Amino acid sequence: MPYVNIKITREGVTAEQKTRLIEGATQLLVDVLGKNPKTTFVVIDEVDTDNWGIAGEPVTVIRARAKASSGG
């Protein structure tokens, strides 16, 4: 009974994209490990960028700085 937890930042991922992630993760376990898709669980957690940090900074700050430096 595989359990896959996908964590992504909350930045406008569509329902279709989430469906594709669920389908893809499930199929990967079927193809590689021969797991039954009917007993494979995939959970997607969306995390606010204020709550996700890289190199000591919140992603919100990193994204804002990148946007400012690109002129957008």
Secondary structure, DSSP 4 states (H G I P E B T S, - for coil): --EEEEEEE-S---HHHHHHHHHHHHHHHHHHH---GGG-EEEEEEE-GGG-EETTEEHHHHHHHHHHHTT-
